[in-house]
Amino acid sequence: MKLEKIGFGGGCHWCTEAVFQYLNGVDKVEQGYISTSSKPELFYEAVIVHFDPKIISQKTLIRIHLSTHKSSSDHSMRYKYLSAVYSFEQDQHAEAESILSNLSEQDKKFITRVYKFGDFKASREEIRNYYATDPKRPFCRSYIQPKLEFLDKKFSKYLKNNPKG
C-alpha cells in the first residue's frame, strides 16, 4: 500500500480531523497547524491526511472537504481557519486546482484555494484525536457530530466499517 498525503484546512482542526478519520482509505490524520510556502509564514488550523488513492481519491477527499466546512463564504475567523487544500507535490497541486475549478463550475463558487505546503506544527497531544477520545463532549455533540451525520447521509459509501464502501 503506497500512501499519499494532502493537507486540508477550513474550520476547526478538531472537526476536520474527525471528518477524515471517519473515511475508508484514510490511514492517518495529523492534527495541527499548516503554513503555506509563501511569506510571511502564517499558520492555520489544519490536518494532514495520509490516504490510499486506490481506496479513496484526491477528488473525493476534496469534495468531502468542501462539503463539511464553510467553503463558499468568508467569515471573521479566516485568519485562523484558512479554507485550503495544501499540496505536497506539483502534480498534486495541479490536480487539486483542476478539481476545485471543475467543482466550482458545477456547483458553486468556492473561496477554498490550493496552496503549496510550507510547514507543519502538531497540536498538543491532549487535543489530538479530539472526537475519538470523547465524542460526548459538548463541542463534539454540537459541531462534530452533525458533520459526521452529514457524511453518513451524503458520502456513506466512503465511510469506514460501511458494507457499501
Secondary structure, 3 states (H helix, E strand, C coil): CCCEEEEEECCCHHHHHHHHHCECCEEEEEEEEEEECCCCCCEEEEEEEEECCCCCCHHHHHHHHHHCCCCCCCCCCCCCCCCEEEECCHHHHHHHHHHHHHHHHHCCCCCCEEEEEEEEEECCHHHCCHHHHCCCCHHHHHHHHHHHHHHHHHCHHHECCCCCC
